């Protein structure tokens, strides 16, 4: 939602401006990182497509390390947010993908550029064109995530952030 995007933008700007903050961790709530945009929002006046790209770019350009703690799902715009992060940790049961292509939409916040840079063109093309969801174990093999954990993903992400 627009509210979540605004909170991400405000939080990241605040963290970047605060010299006591050494790293940023982005997580979801209730065991889900993000299932992406609500398709109903595409017809509203507050269109999310144009707003997500700049937020992901802001995450990517942060001078402080940004770690995504992925639980549940990181789909569509949620995966694009994770791709903007410098590091990604996923729970072993997490799934990632760009399912919007199955309804005729292309990822609109840089996922079509960031995913191939991260995992290579063949694997990225497969994910982008099929919309399939991949499990965390496959994401690790592809290099989409840096680590998978069976424990508390948020605590693992905080440990990684402290180490970098």
C-alpha positions in Angstrom: 0.0 0.0 0.0 1.0 3.6 -0.3 1.2 3.8 3.5 3.8 1.0 3.6 5.8 2.5 0.8 5.8 5.9 2.5 6.9 4.3 5.8 9.8 2.5 4.0 10.9 5.7 2.4 10.6 7.7 5.6 12.3 5.1 7.7 15.2 4.6 5.3 15.8 8.4 5.0 15.7 8.7 8.8 18.2 5.8 9.2 20.5 7.2 6.6 20.6 10.6 8.3 21.2 9.1 11.8 24.9 8.5 12.4 24.1 6.1 15.3 22.3 3.7 12.8 24.9 1.4 11.3 22.6 -0.9 9.2 18.9 -1.3 8.3 16.8 -4.5 8.4 13.5 -4.7 6.5 11.0 -7.4 7.4 7.3 -8.1 7.1 4.8 -8.9 9.7 2.8 -12.0 10.7 5.3 -14.3 9.0 5.2 -12.8 5.6 7.8 -10.5 4.0 5.5 -9.1 1.3 3.1 -10.5 -1.3 3.5 -7.4 -3.4 0.9 -4.8 -4.4 -2.8 -5.3 -4.2 -4.0 -5.5 -7.8 -7.0 -3.3 -6.9 -4.6 -0.4 -6.2 -3.7 -0.2 -9.9 -7.0 1.5 -10.6 -6.9 3.9 -7.8 -5.5 7.5 -7.9 -2.6 6.4 -5.6 -1.0 4.1 -8.2 1.8 2.0 -6.6 3.7 1.1 -9.7 5.3 4.5 -10.0 6.0 4.8 -6.3 7.7 1.5 -5.7 10.6 1.9 -8.1 12.0 5.0 -6.4 11.7 3.4 -3.0 13.6 0.3 -4.2 16.2 2.6 -5.7 16.5 4.4 -2.4 17.0 1.1 -0.6 19.7 0.1 -3.1 21.5 3.4 -2.9 21.6 3.5 0.9 25.2 4.0 2.2 24.3 1.8 5.1 23.8 -2.0 4.6 20.2 -3.0 4.2 19.2 -6.6 5.0 15.9 -8.2 4.0 14.6 -10.7 6.4 12.3 -12.8 4.2 9.6 -15.0 5.9 6.7 -16.6 4.2 6.6 -15.0 0.7 8.4 -12.3 -1.2 6.3 -12.0 -4.3 6.0 -9.3 -7.0 6.8 -5.9 -5.5 7.9 -7.6 -2.3 10.6 -9.5 -4.1 11.6 -6.2 -5.9 12.0 -4.6 -2.4 14.2 -7.5 -1.4 16.2 -7.2 -4.6 17.0 -3.6 -3.7 18.5 -4.7 -0.4 22.2 -5.3 -0.1 21.7 -8.7 1.7 18.8 -11.2 1.9 18.2 -13.8 4.5 15.2 -16.2 4.1 13.5 -18.6 6.3 13.8 -22.2 4.9 10.1 -22.2 4.2 10.0 -18.9 2.3 9.1 -18.6 -1.3 10.0 -15.9 -3.9 8.7 -15.0 -7.3 7.3 -12.5 -9.7 3.8 -13.9 -10.3 2.3 -10.7 -11.8 3.4 -12.0 -15.2 0.7 -14.7 -15.0 -1.9 -11.9 -15.3 -0.1 -10.0 -18.0 1.8 -7.5 -15.9 5.6 -7.1 -16.0 7.5 -6.3 -12.8 7.6 -2.5 -12.7 10.1 -1.6 -10.0 13.4 -2.8 -11.4 13.0 -6.5 -10.9 13.6 -7.2 -14.5 17.0 -5.5 -14.2 18.1 -6.5 -10.6 17.2 -10.2 -10.8 19.4 -11.0 -13.8 22.3 -9.1 -12.3 22.0 -11.1 -9.2 21.2 -14.7 -10.4 22.2 -14.5 -14.1 20.0 -14.1 -17.2 18.9 -17.7 -17.8 17.5 -18.2 -14.3 16.1 -14.7 -14.1 14.3 -15.1 -17.5 12.7 -18.3 -16.3 11.4 -16.6 -13.1 10.3 -13.5 -14.9 8.5 -15.2 -17.8 6.8 -18.1 -15.9 5.9 -16.3 -12.6 6.9 -19.5 -10.7 7.6 -19.3 -7.0 10.9 -20.7 -5.9 11.6 -22.1 -2.5 14.4 -20.6 -0.3 16.7 -23.6 -0.9 16.6 -22.9 -4.7 17.0 -19.2 -4.1 20.2 -19.9 -2.1 21.6 -22.1 -4.9 20.8 -19.3 -7.5 22.4 -16.6 -5.3 19.1 -14.8 -4.8 19.5 -15.0 -1.0 22.7 -15.0 1.0 21.6 -17.3 3.7 18.6 -19.5 4.7 17.8 -20.2 8.3 15.4 -22.5 10.2 15.4 -20.2 13.2 14.2 -16.6 13.7 14.8 -14.8 10.5 14.8 -11.4 12.0 17.4 -12.3 14.6 19.6 -13.8 11.8 19.2 -10.7 9.7 20.2 -8.5 12.7 23.3 -10.8 13.2 24.2 -10.4 9.6 23.7 -6.6 9.7 26.0 -6.4 12.8 28.7 -8.5 11.0 28.7 -6.3 7.9 
